[in-house]
Amino acid sequence: MVATLDEATEVITPPKAPNPWLAKYDRYLYGLIGLAGFIAVWWAVVQFGYVSDLYLSKPLDVLNAFIDGIADGTLTSEIWPSVQRALVGFASALVAGIALGILVGSVRIFQKLTEPVLLFFRNLSLLALLPVFVVFLGIGEESKIAIVFWACFWPIFVTAVGAVSNVERILLNAARTLGAGRVYIFTRVVLPAAIPGIFPGIRLAAANAFTALVAAELVGGAQGIGIYINNAALRYQTPQMYAGILTLGLIGILVNGVMTAVEWRVTGWQRGLTSK
């Protein structure tokens, strides 16, 4: 079949280039649209009686309860005790998890010896251990910090073991060939190569800190966001209860942002090596 002159000389129009502004900010734009849709569904579910406002408050009522709690101090006074417990437990787990993870990951015999114990405890529910912490440490600060430590330790420890043990042997052999000693290889080769692999565990542990903290504070105590949420639920103060949950979510977003910035800063050398 012979093509006509018009078909042969047809100019193919190239596709339009994407809007550079949309290409740069589309993640945030779609995120805002998704958030707005979630809030709209939330409002409609309560507004049209699908769920009683005794169990689920409207978004505006939750926002007002959050603002009032910040303004009168009833909510802000509960934030710092929780943050303090989370920071102490997380920091302790960070030091212990990285130190023990590097030790176990560096010595193959330790890794083989601890594998069964590691497999058991990493899959053990934290809620099942709450009574154990209470029996040994009571319902004071020690048990709450210990619960946070336990929840944070395992993600850091597991990723540290994996990151150190999976350092490419070609890097170690190259360093040995150049005459590097054990201390130099460990500090200049193993640790820099393992850090990017450890950070996912650190970020997961930071998220676990506040999840475990709420469970720990429900055991008992005088102050804390978990206690605030529980007291509001017992008094049927539904907007205040969800305001406490909103506070936890905002703290989690803030913590994730901080950890992402730290990871970006610490692992910047890797992006330089892998960028085209």
Helices and strands as residue ranges (DSSP letters): H 5-8, H 20-47, H 59-72, H 76-106, H 108-122, H 126-137, H 141-165, H 169-177, H 182-185, I 186-190, H 191-219, H 225-234, H 238-266, H 268-274
